[in-house]
Amino acid sequence: MKHIKTVNKPTLQKTLKTGGCGECQASCQSACKTSCTVGNQVCEK
Amino acid sequence: MTNTKEKIHKFRQGDDFVLVDVNSGAVHLVDEMIYDIMDTFDGANDEAVIAKLSGKYDKAELSECMDELRQLIDEQMLFAPDIDVPPVFAQHGLVKSLCLMVAHDCNLRCKYCFGGTGEYSGVRQLMSAETGKAAVDYIINHCGARKHCEIDFFGGEPLMNMPMIKEVTEYVRQREKETGKQFKLTLTTNGLLLNEENRKWLNDNNISLVLSLDGRKEVHDNMRPDAGGNGTYDRCVANFKKMVDSRDGKDYFLRGTYTAENLDFTKDVMSMADEGFDVLSVEPVVLKDSPFGITEEHLPQIFAEYDKLTEEYLKRRAEGKGFFFFHFNMDLSNGPCVAKRLAGCGAGHEYFAVAANGDLYPCHQFVGRDGYKLGTVWTDVENKELPKKFRNAHVLNKEKCSNCWARFYCSGGCHANADLFHGDIYQPYEIGCELQKKRLECAIYVQAVMAREKEEA
């Protein structure tokens, strides 16, 4: 495309039917302890 | 049902224009024309767009842009359908993660401590090994089929209770063999007690570390004095360097807090990087009615500071001196599933804190707060309503979150902060929201720039 550059291949919609396994790290355990930031985690699957 | 305006977010960062599709997570770098078009475009109102913008842009080009946008709509990367609670988001959480308050005591007197310099609204107390082992059994008994479990040794200062930590870790490893579970153990420390013996033990036992340092010496010494009122920067940095070197720079975070007294915190991040640390996190303090707390008046300055930090972060990276910054890290393509984004930090339903006496709380910040005791590690959850309340406190159920563009990145913010400011975990702490949104813009931008570089390389 000339005017748009999409930089990722998002999977959020697909995970409506998958996911929920809970194997990923609790977000607060990694570094923050004061702010809940989930978007910067990685799926462990 | 959200309208098209609530399905996107656009912002300018550096010289770029960024368009985020909220329900798909797609990130698009666009030109200024598209950026302007998105003020009006809803997928089918080309005439309205042309009427508004034909004075600024060529009509044929506007139509070309809208054709490109329609292509994104067809691919569900623009105005993607609303997300509802998915069936994979179980009604009840399984507890997979515990924060053990192994020492309600501390050898520092940090001015902003939410733990009341260690005692957490109670008396100074150390957790017994018996309680710690009961917590290990608690998690094994409540994590269902999940293989990965987590325990964070927290305080106060956990190294003040090393014999207990050693005994509990040994017990964890024994129970791993018996159950097939895999525990990730972390420890958050101020560093004063990181002597050679402790360093060796932490390395030998695969304990990931969160090391607390507030950046520049003057900032750290001012906010984090020891019990005698003396600065601790030199001792902490010396110990942290030895600690990090002894594990080849792996499995640690150097984490700082900024307050109203150092809103120029880019300097603190850079100071940490200049000391040779490269896995960093610096976060805003959360305090109510305190001279150190962040208020609305500080926001413009903080936003500008995050812009500055973003520039510095990318500049250092380009110079081959890059570092990892917790809040700028984001996997745009393989981030968490929707269920995880609803579960958020998991406090109160997947993640509990265990007080030194074995009481269970929704998280470390709730320890000692009235009305939030869940039960104990021996009796299980007695207040059955609280986990349900926390499980349901997700972005689709919170009025202020349900139409916010950042809802699937921040997951509704910190419940403890919401409770602190509003006495209600369903009402997010607004300053936290504003800071979170700014950080997310910076993070999305950083990731977009790195993705573009990779593609162009």
Interface residues (C-beta under 8 A of the other chain):
Chain A: M1 K2 H3 I4 K5 T6 V7 N8 K9 P10 T11 L12 Q13 T15 L16 K17 T18 G19 G20 C21 G22 E23 C24 Q25 A26 S27 C28 Q29 S30 A31 C32 K33 T34 S35 C36 T37 V38 G39 N40 Q41 V42 C43 E44
Chain B: L19 D21 N23 S24 G25 A26 V27 H28 L29 V30 D31 M33 I34 E64 C65 E68 L69 Q71 L72 Q76 M77 A80 P81 I83 D84 P86 P87 V88 F89 A90 L94 K96 S97 C99 F114 R146 K147 H148 E150 D152 F154 K184 T186 T188 V210 F253 R255 T257 S281 E283 P284 V285 V286 F326 H327 F328 N329 M330 D331 L332 S333 N334 G335 P336 C337 V338 A339 K340 R341 A343 G344 C345 G346 A347 E350 Y351 C363 H364 Q365 A406 F408 Y409 C410 S411 G412 G413 C414 H415 N417 G432 L435 Q436 R439 L440 A443 Q447 A448 A451 R452 E455
